[in-house]
Amino acid sequence: MRRNWPKGTWMKLTSKDTLRALIKQKGLSYRDIGDLADCHRSMISQLANGHRTSCTPILAEKIAVCLGVPREVLFVERTSAASGYNAKQMKALAS
């Protein structure tokens, strides 16, 4: 299921423990998930160990598919700003 995500959308990991448990339950390594999700194993490791707490929507979907769970089990959708611009860009637009 692929959808177009609004600019500024990212996915926050709900629980590193849940991610680790699902990976262990499936008998996969970080490298396996990385290969299947088309990212480096270190990204999966950083998510699973809490060094990173977010990723792109596309990667979140790929990880969920690899683990056989709905994306909502692992990730919550977030948006950087209502407009998709960061604070610096908003200030420049206001000038």
NORKA-V728715 format. One record per helix or strand. SS is the DSSP state (~ for helix, > for strand). FROM is the first residue (numbers start at 1). TO is the last residue. If there is no record, write none. Layout:
# NORKA-V728715
SS|FROM|TO / SS|FROM|TO
This chain:
# NORKA-V728715
>|9|13 / ~|16|26 / ~|30|37 / ~|41|48 / >|54|55 / ~|57|67 / ~|71|74 / >|75|79 / ~|87|94
